[in-house]
Amino acid sequence: MFDVITVGSATMDVFVECDEANIVSVSTKCSKSEFMSYPYGAKMEISAFNSNVGGGGVNTALNFANLGFSTSAICKIGDDIYSKGVLEVLNKSTLDLSNIIQDKNVSTGFSIILLSFEGDRTVLAQRGANATLKKSEIDFEAIKQAKLLYIAPLSGESNKVLASIVEFAEENNVKVCFNAGTTSIKKGFEYIKKIIDTARIVVMNKEEASLCTKILVRPDSRIEKFSDELIHPDIKKMLKKLKVGKEQVIVITDGQHGAYAFDGKAFYQCPNFPATVVSTLGAGDAFASTFCAAFERTGFDIGKSLMYGSVNSASVVSNFGANEGFLTFEQIEQKIKENPKFSYKKLGC
């Protein structure tokens, strides 16, 4: 029996930083977008280069394991040079690898991460094996024996197993934490609503929540006062629409603005924990999995769980790789103790 089983992707990530990259902002009346650009046709010097294992399934599994949970990851890789790199790293961890599926007929997922001087990134992803997970390859008995099932975004054909997995978990009283991805969301709200309804905790970033609910966060909208913090009324609407289950917490992350949560009774907002940003890759995985892990540890305290997620995410973005810098519960609690002004805000409906 495992405390946690994660389902998601496993990739070999290559990080590339170029100081000559430009950040270009484009604004319309209703939206603002930013793009990373390079001179067309030019040969650019790389400022920094590194490689590491990544992917939502692996990142979250490593975090759960670091937090002290017995953890296994259901993910799929090929039988190539990249799979050797993935297994080499995972063999050094405490993860159980019995649920990793290896297929010589597909390539291991591979990503090139272009880092900006601001610490944000653009990811060029080759899904490979991550997009070919089949229901017949999954050990459902392992899921049945787990206390918690954490579902990271599933891409391509792999997304077809999502409904079967959550239905099985619900039938066998396995708690589900669901980090929705764009592949699922693009199937429409009525589809994703059925998945969300089975989950104890649902986490999306603001862009995913907007795509899912069809609610735009208007830049010129009136902002409501939320104690001494601000919460956008459109984000409130998103949280309310996504709250389809009874005993359920909805979490929306909002980049530099922190994160929000809603349980049907109150709204919560937590700022980002102070950090020197090196790379934002893996921040969402660290936040979501830490929130899920902390939820039970804190006695289902939503505000404190947001704080735990923020602290651990801040540690990850201060490092180069997507799963570097993970903190233990004790280290997270010590950082919170050392920063007494860091806290969350709560507002009733």
Short mmCIF file of the C-alpha atoms (twelve columns), coordinates in Angstrom:
data_MODEL
# 
_entry.id   MODEL 
# 
loop_
_atom_site.group_PDB 
_atom_site.id 
_atom_site.type_symbol 
_atom_site.label_atom_id 
_atom_site.label_alt_id 
_atom_site.label_comp_id 
_atom_site.label_asym_id 
_atom_site.label_seq_id 
_atom_site.Cartn_x 
_atom_site.Cartn_y 
_atom_site.Cartn_z 
_atom_site.pdbx_PDB_model_num 
ATOM 1   C CA . MET A 1   0.000   0.000  0.000   1 
ATOM 2   C CA . PHE A 2   1.195   3.485  -0.866  1 
ATOM 3   C CA . ASP A 3   0.303   6.758  0.781   1 
ATOM 4   C CA . VAL A 4   0.248   8.426  -2.637  1 
ATOM 5   C CA . ILE A 5   0.201   7.363  -6.263  1 
ATOM 6   C CA . THR A 6   0.711   10.013 -8.907  1 
ATOM 7   C CA . VAL A 7   -0.393  9.715  -12.524 1 
ATOM 8   C CA . GLY A 8   1.216   11.965 -15.102 1 
ATOM 9   C CA . SER A 9   4.156   12.632 -17.357 1 
ATOM 10  C CA . ALA A 10  7.872   11.870 -17.128 1 
ATOM 11  C CA . THR A 11  10.286  13.839 -19.284 1 
ATOM 12  C CA . MET A 12  13.916  14.670 -19.772 1 
ATOM 13  C CA . ASP A 13  14.157  18.452 -19.534 1 
ATOM 14  C CA . VAL A 14  16.901  20.558 -21.087 1 
ATOM 15  C CA . PHE A 15  17.180  24.118 -19.775 1 
ATOM 16  C CA . VAL A 16  18.547  26.832 -22.025 1 
ATOM 17  C CA . GLU A 17  19.061  30.456 -20.987 1 
ATOM 18  C CA . CYS A 18  20.065  33.259 -23.333 1 
ATOM 19  C CA . ASP A 19  20.635  36.748 -21.956 1 
ATOM 20  C CA . GLU A 20  19.850  38.257 -25.351 1 
ATOM 21  C CA . ALA A 21  16.239  36.996 -25.364 1 
ATOM 22  C CA . ASN A 22  13.644  39.773 -25.479 1 
ATOM 23  C CA . ILE A 23  10.307  40.003 -23.655 1 
ATOM 24  C CA . VAL A 24  7.665   41.612 -25.861 1 
ATOM 25  C CA . SER A 25  4.271   42.708 -24.476 1 
ATOM 26  C CA . VAL A 26  1.170   42.928 -26.649 1 
ATOM 27  C CA . SER A 27  -2.005  44.491 -25.250 1 
ATOM 28  C CA . THR A 28  -5.604  44.674 -26.451 1 
ATOM 29  C CA . LYS A 29  -8.629  46.207 -24.776 1 
ATOM 30  C CA . CYS A 30  -9.468  42.965 -23.014 1 
ATOM 31  C CA . SER A 31  -6.159  41.174 -22.645 1 
ATOM 32  C CA . LYS A 32  -2.399  41.428 -22.357 1 
ATOM 33  C CA . SER A 33  0.114   38.847 -23.589 1 
ATOM 34  C CA . GLU A 34  3.881   38.552 -23.319 1 
ATOM 35  C CA . PHE A 35  6.197   36.771 -25.755 1 
ATOM 36  C CA . MET A 36  9.825   35.680 -25.643 1 
ATOM 37  C CA . SER A 37  11.616  36.666 -28.848 1 
ATOM 38  C CA . TYR A 38  14.972  36.207 -30.543 1 
ATOM 39  C CA . PRO A 39  16.351  37.979 -33.640 1 
ATOM 40  C CA . TYR A 40  15.103  36.025 -36.646 1 
ATOM 41  C CA . GLY A 41  17.870  34.110 -38.447 1 
ATOM 42  C CA . ALA A 42  20.508  34.926 -35.828 1 
ATOM 43  C CA . LYS A 43  22.855  32.578 -33.944 1 
ATOM 44  C CA . MET A 44  22.580  33.288 -30.219 1 
ATOM 45  C CA . GLU A 45  25.050  32.463 -27.453 1 
ATOM 46  C CA . ILE A 46  23.685  30.294 -24.633 1 
ATOM 47  C CA . SER A 47  24.229  31.847 -21.201 1 
ATOM 48  C CA . ALA A 48  23.348  28.756 -19.152 1 
ATOM 49  C CA . PHE A 49  22.570  25.109 -19.896 1 
ATOM 50  C CA . ASN A 50  21.410  22.225 -17.736 1 
ATOM 51  C CA . SER A 51  19.323  19.054 -17.862 1 
ATOM 52  C CA . ASN A 52  17.153  17.193 -15.380 1 
ATOM 53  C CA . VAL A 53  14.175  14.869 -15.072 1 
ATOM 54  C CA . GLY A 54  10.756  16.518 -15.128 1 
ATOM 55  C CA . GLY A 55  7.096   16.041 -15.959 1 
ATOM 56  C CA . GLY A 56  4.057   16.516 -13.731 1 
ATOM 57  C CA . GLY A 57  3.851   12.888 -12.628 1 
ATOM 58  C CA . VAL A 58  7.529   12.719 -11.664 1 
ATOM 59  C CA . ASN A 59  7.825   16.197 -10.117 1 
ATOM 60  C CA . THR A 60  4.873   15.675 -7.806  1 
ATOM 61  C CA . ALA A 61  5.898   12.132 -6.890  1 
ATOM 62  C CA . LEU A 62  9.369   13.309 -5.882  1 
ATOM 63  C CA . ASN A 63  7.827   16.080 -3.798  1 
ATOM 64  C CA . PHE A 64  5.417   13.746 -1.993  1 
ATOM 65  C CA . ALA A 65  8.318   11.381 -1.287  1 
ATOM 66  C CA . ASN A 66  10.442  14.230 0.056   1 
ATOM 67  C CA . LEU A 67  7.560   15.208 2.358   1 
ATOM 68  C CA . GLY A 68  7.702   11.710 3.851   1 
ATOM 69  C CA . PHE A 69  4.965   9.865  1.964   1 
ATOM 70  C CA . SER A 70  5.480   6.389  0.536   1 
ATOM 71  C CA . THR A 71  4.952   7.169  -3.136  1 
ATOM 72  C CA . SER A 72  4.728   5.483  -6.511  1 
ATOM 73  C CA . ALA A 73  4.370   7.111  -9.921  1 
ATOM 74  C CA . ILE A 74  2.334   5.822  -12.849 1 
ATOM 75  C CA . CYS A 75  4.032   7.197  -15.933 1 
ATOM 76  C CA . LYS A 76  5.253   5.970  -19.304 1 
ATOM 77  C CA . ILE A 77  8.688   6.229  -20.901 1 
ATOM 78  C CA . GLY A 78  10.432  4.761  -23.909 1 
ATOM 79  C CA . ASP A 79  13.552  2.615  -24.098 1 
ATOM 80  C CA . ASP A 80  16.112  5.142  -25.295 1 
ATOM 81  C CA . ILE A 81  18.906  7.379  -24.076 1 
ATOM 82  C CA . TYR A 82  16.430  9.714  -22.373 1 
ATOM 83  C CA . SER A 83  14.685  6.896  -20.508 1 
ATOM 84  C CA . LYS A 84  18.058  5.836  -19.126 1 
ATOM 85  C CA . GLY A 85  18.528  9.349  -17.785 1 
ATOM 86  C CA . VAL A 86  15.061  9.352  -16.223 1 
ATOM 87  C CA . LEU A 87  15.574  5.991  -14.520 1 
ATOM 88  C CA . GLU A 88  19.048  6.903  -13.333 1 
ATOM 89  C CA . VAL A 89  17.669  9.887  -11.440 1 
ATOM 90  C CA . LEU A 90  14.599  8.113  -10.068 1 
ATOM 91  C CA . ASN A 91  16.651  5.154  -8.861  1 
ATOM 92  C CA . LYS A 92  18.452  7.549  -6.526  1 
ATOM 93  C CA . SER A 93  15.162  8.591  -4.924  1 
ATOM 94  C CA . THR A 94  12.861  6.755  -2.513  1 
ATOM 95  C CA . LEU A 95  10.116  6.403  -5.129  1 
ATOM 96  C CA . ASP A 96  8.649   3.011  -5.895  1 
ATOM 97  C CA . LEU A 97  9.275   2.454  -9.627  1 
ATOM 98  C CA . SER A 98  7.079   -0.613 -10.109 1 
ATOM 99  C CA . ASN A 99  4.354   1.415  -11.837 1 
ATOM 100 C CA . ILE A 100 6.603   2.986  -14.445 1 
ATOM 101 C CA . ILE A 101 5.669   1.646  -17.876 1 
ATOM 102 C CA . GLN A 102 8.439   1.235  -20.439 1 
ATOM 103 C CA . ASP A 103 7.690   0.823  -24.160 1 
ATOM 104 C CA . LYS A 104 10.469  0.417  -26.719 1 
ATOM 105 C CA . ASN A 105 8.116   1.482  -29.530 1 
ATOM 106 C CA . VAL A 106 7.766   5.078  -28.315 1 
ATOM 107 C CA . SER A 107 10.218  7.793  -27.380 1 
ATOM 108 C CA . THR A 108 10.617  9.217  -23.902 1 
ATOM 109 C CA . GLY A 109 9.093   12.663 -23.421 1 
ATOM 110 C CA . PHE A 110 11.547  15.485 -24.013 1 
ATOM 111 C CA . SER A 111 11.343  19.220 -23.352 1 
ATOM 112 C CA . ILE A 112 13.470  22.231 -24.163 1 
ATOM 113 C CA . ILE A 113 12.894  25.004 -21.637 1 
ATOM 114 C CA . LEU A 114 13.786  28.503 -22.809 1 
ATOM 115 C CA . LEU A 115 14.428  30.670 -19.743 1 
ATOM 116 C CA . SER A 116 14.102  34.443 -19.728 1 
ATOM 117 C CA . PHE A 117 16.152  36.907 -17.693 1 
ATOM 118 C CA . GLU A 118 13.006  37.394 -15.560 1 
ATOM 119 C CA . GLY A 119 13.025  33.731 -14.539 1 
ATOM 120 C CA . ASP A 120 9.912   32.756 -16.483 1 
ATOM 121 C CA . ARG A 121 10.038  30.221 -19.298 1 
ATOM 122 C CA . THR A 122 8.671   28.953 -22.578 1 
ATOM 123 C CA . VAL A 123 8.547   25.160 -22.965 1 
ATOM 124 C CA . LEU A 124 8.967   23.293 -26.244 1 
ATOM 125 C CA . ALA A 125 7.555   19.857 -25.463 1 
ATOM 126 C CA . GLN A 126 7.744   16.566 -27.328 1 
ATOM 127 C CA . ARG A 127 5.176   14.437 -25.503 1 
ATOM 128 C CA . GLY A 128 6.381   11.060 -26.743 1 
ATOM 129 C CA . ALA A 129 5.362   8.200  -24.452 1 
ATOM 130 C CA . ASN A 130 3.462   10.592 -22.193 1 
ATOM 131 C CA . ALA A 131 0.731   10.852 -24.808 1 
ATOM 132 C CA . THR A 132 0.317   7.070  -25.270 1 
ATOM 133 C CA . LEU A 133 -0.680  5.753  -21.824 1 
ATOM 134 C CA . LYS A 134 -3.370  3.056  -22.133 1 
ATOM 135 C CA . LYS A 135 -5.895  1.784  -19.588 1 
ATOM 136 C CA . SER A 136 -4.573  -1.766 -19.988 1 
ATOM 137 C CA . GLU A 137 -1.109  -0.619 -18.856 1 
ATOM 138 C CA . ILE A 138 -2.289  0.772  -15.513 1 
ATOM 139 C CA . ASP A 139 -2.174  -1.288 -12.328 1 
ATOM 140 C CA . PHE A 140 -5.584  -0.437 -10.897 1 
ATOM 141 C CA . GLU A 141 -4.988  -2.688 -7.908  1 
ATOM 142 C CA . ALA A 142 -2.144  -0.373 -6.841  1 
ATOM 143 C CA . ILE A 143 -4.501  2.598  -7.080  1 
ATOM 144 C CA . LYS A 144 -7.099  0.714  -5.009  1 
ATOM 145 C CA . GLN A 145 -4.548  0.227  -2.236  1 
ATOM 146 C CA . ALA A 146 -3.433  3.882  -2.190  1 
ATOM 147 C CA . LYS A 147 -4.712  6.493  0.260   1 
ATOM 148 C CA . LEU A 148 -4.414  9.368  -2.207  1 
ATOM 149 C CA . LEU A 149 -4.381  9.553  -5.996  1 
ATOM 150 C CA . TYR A 150 -2.781  12.673 -7.427  1 
ATOM 151 C CA . ILE A 151 -3.606  13.204 -11.104 1 
ATOM 152 C CA . ALA A 152 -1.281  15.525 -13.021 1 
ATOM 153 C CA . PRO A 153 -2.196  16.776 -16.525 1 
ATOM 154 C CA . LEU A 154 -2.476  13.981 -19.103 1 
ATOM 155 C CA . SER A 155 -1.862  14.777 -22.761 1 
ATOM 156 C CA . GLY A 156 -2.889  13.232 -26.068 1 
ATOM 157 C CA . GLU A 157 -4.315  9.712  -26.040 1 
ATOM 158 C CA . SER A 158 -3.374  9.350  -22.366 1 
ATOM 159 C CA . ASN A 159 -6.206  11.681 -21.461 1 
ATOM 160 C CA . LYS A 160 -8.667  8.958  -22.468 1 
ATOM 161 C CA . VAL A 161 -7.818  7.015  -19.301 1 
ATOM 162 C CA . LEU A 162 -8.740  9.940  -17.036 1 
ATOM 163 C CA . ALA A 163 -12.432 9.149  -16.639 1 
ATOM 164 C CA . SER A 164 -11.725 5.474  -15.891 1 
ATOM 165 C CA . ILE A 165 -9.126  6.345  -13.272 1 
ATOM 166 C CA . VAL A 166 -11.279 8.813  -11.347 1 
ATOM 167 C CA . GLU A 167 -14.334 6.548  -11.491 1 
ATOM 168 C CA . PHE A 168 -12.274 3.658  -10.116 1 
ATOM 169 C CA . ALA A 169 -10.842 5.831  -7.357  1 
ATOM 170 C CA . GLU A 170 -14.302 7.046  -6.369  1 
ATOM 171 C CA . GLU A 171 -15.704 3.503  -6.292  1 
ATOM 172 C CA . ASN A 172 -12.851 2.389  -4.024  1 
ATOM 173 C CA . ASN A 173 -12.886 5.404  -1.687  1 
ATOM 174 C CA . VAL A 174 -9.483  6.679  -2.780  1 
ATOM 175 C CA . LYS A 175 -9.149  10.431 -2.320  1 
ATOM 176 C CA . VAL A 176 -8.358  12.329 -5.520  1 
ATOM 177 C CA . CYS A 177 -6.338  15.497 -6.025  1 
ATOM 178 C CA . PHE A 178 -6.770  16.691 -9.593  1 
ATOM 179 C CA . ASN A 179 -4.460  19.131 -11.350 1 
ATOM 180 C CA . ALA A 180 -6.369  19.796 -14.543 1 
ATOM 181 C CA . GLY A 181 -4.492  20.221 -17.820 1 
ATOM 182 C CA . THR A 182 -5.492  21.914 -21.061 1 
ATOM 183 C CA . THR A 183 -6.165  18.622 -22.888 1 
ATOM 184 C CA . SER A 184 -8.946  17.805 -20.428 1 
ATOM 185 C CA . ILE A 185 -10.216 21.348 -20.223 1 
ATOM 186 C CA . LYS A 186 -10.550 21.697 -23.991 1 
ATOM 187 C CA . LYS A 187 -13.101 18.870 -23.989 1 
ATOM 188 C CA . GLY A 188 -15.560 21.332 -22.512 1 
ATOM 189 C CA . PHE A 189 -16.947 22.247 -19.129 1 
ATOM 190 C CA . GLU A 190 -19.569 19.481 -19.014 1 
ATOM 191 C CA . TYR A 191 -16.821 16.866 -19.475 1 
ATOM 192 C CA . ILE A 192 -14.407 18.367 -16.974 1 
ATOM 193 C CA . LYS A 193 -17.263 18.972 -14.507 1 
ATOM 194 C CA . LYS A 194 -17.751 15.208 -14.129 1 
ATOM 195 C CA . ILE A 195 -14.040 14.756 -13.397 1 
ATOM 196 C CA . ILE A 196 -13.906 17.678 -10.972 1 
ATOM 197 C CA . ASP A 197 -16.939 16.377 -9.092  1 
ATOM 198 C CA . THR A 198 -15.000 13.287 -7.963  1 
ATOM 199 C CA . ALA A 199 -11.997 15.217 -6.634  1 
ATOM 200 C CA . ARG A 200 -11.430 16.363 -3.056  1 
ATOM 201 C CA . ILE A 201 -8.991  19.020 -4.256  1 
ATOM 202 C CA . VAL A 202 -8.856  20.630 -7.705  1 
ATOM 203 C CA . VAL A 203 -5.975  22.871 -8.766  1 
ATOM 204 C CA . MET A 204 -5.723  25.014 -11.901 1 
ATOM 205 C CA . ASN A 205 -3.747  28.070 -12.853 1 
ATOM 206 C CA . LYS A 206 -5.652  31.227 -13.765 1 
ATOM 207 C CA . GLU A 207 -5.311  30.670 -17.513 1 
ATOM 208 C CA . GLU A 208 -6.626  27.104 -17.260 1 
ATOM 209 C CA . ALA A 209 -9.501  28.213 -15.031 1 
ATOM 210 C CA . SER A 210 -10.417 30.910 -17.536 1 
ATOM 211 C CA . LEU A 211 -10.361 28.419 -20.416 1 
ATOM 212 C CA . CYS A 212 -12.459 25.970 -18.418 1 
ATOM 213 C CA . THR A 213 -15.115 28.394 -17.187 1 
ATOM 214 C CA . LYS A 214 -15.092 30.776 -20.180 1 
ATOM 215 C CA . ILE A 215 -14.717 33.617 -17.691 1 
ATOM 216 C CA . LEU A 216 -12.158 36.249 -18.675 1 
ATOM 217 C CA . VAL A 217 -10.266 38.217 -16.055 1 
ATOM 218 C CA . ARG A 218 -10.915 41.720 -17.368 1 
ATOM 219 C CA . PRO A 219 -7.971  44.082 -16.898 1 
ATOM 220 C CA . ASP A 220 -10.276 47.096 -16.550 1 
ATOM 221 C CA . SER A 221 -12.743 45.472 -14.132 1 
ATOM 222 C CA . ARG A 222 -13.443 46.847 -10.701 1 
ATOM 223 C CA . ILE A 223 -11.218 45.193 -8.110  1 
ATOM 224 C CA . GLU A 224 -12.722 44.272 -4.761  1 
ATOM 225 C CA . LYS A 225 -10.878 44.863 -1.520  1 
ATOM 226 C CA . PHE A 226 -9.823  41.634 0.190   1 
ATOM 227 C CA . SER A 227 -8.530  42.737 3.603   1 
ATOM 228 C CA . ASP A 228 -5.228  44.368 2.683   1 
ATOM 229 C CA . GLU A 229 -4.923  42.181 -0.418  1 
ATOM 230 C CA . LEU A 230 -6.817  42.294 -3.714  1 
ATOM 231 C CA . ILE A 231 -8.978  39.648 -5.319  1 
ATOM 232 C CA . HIS A 232 -10.445 40.084 -8.753  1 
ATOM 233 C CA . PRO A 233 -14.227 39.596 -8.952  1 
ATOM 234 C CA . ASP A 234 -13.803 37.471 -12.074 1 
ATOM 235 C CA . ILE A 235 -11.570 35.062 -10.150 1 
ATOM 236 C CA . LYS A 236 -14.329 34.759 -7.548  1 
ATOM 237 C CA . LYS A 237 -16.727 33.823 -10.336 1 
ATOM 238 C CA . MET A 238 -14.287 31.176 -11.583 1 
ATOM 239 C CA . LEU A 239 -13.928 29.642 -8.131  1 
ATOM 240 C CA . LYS A 240 -17.692 29.504 -7.622  1 
ATOM 241 C CA . LYS A 241 -18.318 27.927 -11.023 1 
ATOM 242 C CA . LEU A 242 -15.626 25.286 -10.510 1 
ATOM 243 C CA . LYS A 243 -16.990 24.320 -7.083  1 
ATOM 244 C CA . VAL A 244 -19.294 21.506 -8.229  1 
ATOM 245 C CA . GLY A 245 -18.669 18.959 -5.472  1 
ATOM 246 C CA . LYS A 246 -19.847 19.144 -1.852  1 
ATOM 247 C CA . GLU A 247 -16.741 18.286 0.184   1 
ATOM 248 C CA . GLN A 248 -14.309 19.977 -2.133  1 
ATOM 249 C CA . VAL A 249 -11.667 22.700 -2.313  1 
ATOM 250 C CA . ILE A 250 -10.947 24.614 -5.517  1 
ATOM 251 C CA . VAL A 251 -7.528  26.265 -5.863  1 
ATOM 252 C CA . ILE A 252 -6.468  28.737 -8.554  1 
ATOM 253 C CA . THR A 253 -2.847  29.840 -8.810  1 
ATOM 254 C CA . ASP A 254 -2.148  33.292 -10.228 1 
ATOM 255 C CA . GLY A 255 1.585   33.648 -10.827 1 
ATOM 256 C CA . GLN A 256 3.089   36.617 -9.023  1 
ATOM 257 C CA . HIS A 257 -0.269  37.366 -7.369  1 
ATOM 258 C CA . GLY A 258 -0.193  34.160 -5.338  1 
ATOM 259 C CA . ALA A 259 -3.062  31.685 -5.050  1 
ATOM 260 C CA . TYR A 260 -6.767  31.586 -4.209  1 
ATOM 261 C CA . ALA A 261 -9.000  28.881 -2.774  1 
ATOM 262 C CA . PHE A 262 -12.724 28.375 -2.231  1 
ATOM 263 C CA . ASP A 263 -14.586 25.697 -0.276  1 
ATOM 264 C CA . GLY A 264 -18.138 26.978 -0.699  1 
ATOM 265 C CA . LYS A 265 -18.051 28.780 2.636   1 
ATOM 266 C CA . ALA A 266 -15.149 31.207 2.310   1 
ATOM 267 C CA . PHE A 267 -12.532 32.561 -0.070  1 
ATOM 268 C CA . TYR A 268 -8.836  32.345 0.753   1 
ATOM 269 C CA . GLN A 269 -5.906  34.246 -0.688  1 
ATOM 270 C CA . CYS A 270 -2.216  33.658 -0.085  1 
ATOM 271 C CA . PRO A 271 0.614   35.766 -1.542  1 
ATOM 272 C CA . ASN A 272 3.793   34.289 -2.942  1 
ATOM 273 C CA . PHE A 273 6.482   33.551 -0.411  1 
ATOM 274 C CA . PRO A 274 9.540   35.753 -1.080  1 
ATOM 275 C CA . ALA A 275 12.028  34.147 -3.452  1 
ATOM 276 C CA . THR A 276 14.799  34.911 -5.901  1 
ATOM 277 C CA . VAL A 277 13.380  33.466 -9.102  1 
ATOM 278 C CA . VAL A 278 15.783  31.375 -11.186 1 
ATOM 279 C CA . SER A 279 13.192  29.340 -13.100 1 
ATOM 280 C CA . THR A 280 9.415   29.064 -12.672 1 
ATOM 281 C CA . LEU A 281 9.313   25.562 -14.184 1 
ATOM 282 C CA . GLY A 282 7.858   23.130 -11.679 1 
ATOM 283 C CA . ALA A 283 6.370   25.851 -9.486  1 
ATOM 284 C CA . GLY A 284 2.823   24.698 -10.157 1 
ATOM 285 C CA . ASP A 285 3.639   21.042 -9.489  1 
ATOM 286 C CA . ALA A 286 5.363   21.930 -6.223  1 
ATOM 287 C CA . PHE A 287 2.512   24.159 -5.089  1 
ATOM 288 C CA . ALA A 288 -0.324  21.771 -5.973  1 
ATOM 289 C CA . SER A 289 1.251   18.631 -4.510  1 
ATOM 290 C CA . THR A 290 2.369   20.440 -1.347  1 
ATOM 291 C CA . PHE A 291 -1.124  21.859 -0.848  1 
ATOM 292 C CA . CYS A 292 -2.608  18.363 -1.155  1 
ATOM 293 C CA . ALA A 293 -0.013  16.937 1.231   1 
ATOM 294 C CA . ALA A 294 -0.419  19.734 3.770   1 
ATOM 295 C CA . PHE A 295 -4.213  19.632 3.733   1 
ATOM 296 C CA . GLU A 296 -4.358  16.570 5.964   1 
ATOM 297 C CA . ARG A 297 -1.265  17.456 8.007   1 
ATOM 298 C CA . THR A 298 -2.820  20.794 9.033   1 
ATOM 299 C CA . GLY A 299 -6.184  19.271 9.911   1 
ATOM 300 C CA . PHE A 300 -7.760  20.365 6.608   1 
ATOM 301 C CA . ASP A 301 -6.734  23.993 7.133   1 
ATOM 302 C CA . ILE A 302 -7.031  25.589 3.689   1 
ATOM 303 C CA . GLY A 303 -5.192  28.800 4.560   1 
ATOM 304 C CA . LYS A 304 -2.210  27.055 6.117   1 
ATOM 305 C CA . SER A 305 -2.091  24.591 3.209   1 
ATOM 306 C CA . LEU A 306 -1.863  27.532 0.795   1 
ATOM 307 C CA . MET A 307 1.034   28.876 2.840   1 
ATOM 308 C CA . TYR A 308 2.845   25.522 2.785   1 
ATOM 309 C CA . GLY A 309 2.399   25.335 -0.985  1 
ATOM 310 C CA . SER A 310 3.683   28.860 -1.460  1 
ATOM 311 C CA . VAL A 311 6.802   28.271 0.646   1 
ATOM 312 C CA . ASN A 312 7.751   25.037 -1.123  1 
ATOM 313 C CA . SER A 313 7.019   26.530 -4.542  1 
ATOM 314 C CA . ALA A 314 9.252   29.506 -3.706  1 
ATOM 315 C CA . SER A 315 12.079  27.126 -2.875  1 
ATOM 316 C CA . VAL A 316 11.678  25.328 -6.217  1 
ATOM 317 C CA . VAL A 317 11.686  28.520 -8.312  1 
ATOM 318 C CA . SER A 318 14.902  29.514 -6.551  1 
ATOM 319 C CA . ASN A 319 16.580  26.519 -8.202  1 
ATOM 320 C CA . PHE A 320 17.223  25.594 -11.822 1 
ATOM 321 C CA . GLY A 321 15.360  22.290 -12.147 1 
ATOM 322 C CA . ALA A 322 11.640  21.572 -11.861 1 
ATOM 323 C CA . ASN A 323 12.139  19.240 -8.878  1 
ATOM 324 C CA . GLU A 324 15.126  20.827 -7.177  1 
ATOM 325 C CA . GLY A 325 14.812  22.651 -3.875  1 
ATOM 326 C CA . PHE A 326 11.969  20.616 -2.360  1 
ATOM 327 C CA . LEU A 327 11.580  21.226 1.374   1 
ATOM 328 C CA . THR A 328 10.417  18.875 4.117   1 
ATOM 329 C CA . PHE A 329 7.416   19.763 6.283   1 
ATOM 330 C CA . GLU A 330 9.783   20.716 9.080   1 
ATOM 331 C CA . GLN A 331 11.744  23.062 6.828   1 
ATOM 332 C CA . ILE A 332 8.536   24.649 5.511   1 
ATOM 333 C CA . GLU A 333 7.246   25.211 9.036   1 
ATOM 334 C CA . GLN A 334 10.570  26.723 10.080  1 
ATOM 335 C CA . LYS A 335 10.465  29.215 7.188   1 
ATOM 336 C CA . ILE A 336 6.921   30.214 8.117   1 
ATOM 337 C CA . LYS A 337 8.023   30.685 11.724  1 
ATOM 338 C CA . GLU A 338 10.923  32.876 10.592  1 
ATOM 339 C CA . ASN A 339 8.578   35.048 8.505   1 
ATOM 340 C CA . PRO A 340 5.705   35.960 10.885  1 
ATOM 341 C CA . LYS A 341 4.299   38.578 8.490   1 
ATOM 342 C CA . PHE A 342 3.695   35.958 5.834   1 
ATOM 343 C CA . SER A 343 0.094   34.792 6.079   1 
ATOM 344 C CA . TYR A 344 -3.148  34.182 4.191   1 
ATOM 345 C CA . LYS A 345 -6.410  36.128 4.136   1 
ATOM 346 C CA . LYS A 346 -9.898  34.711 4.534   1 
ATOM 347 C CA . LEU A 347 -13.173 36.228 3.387   1 
ATOM 348 C CA . GLY A 348 -16.664 34.810 3.772   1 
ATOM 349 C CA . CYS A 349 -19.080 34.549 0.876   1 
# 
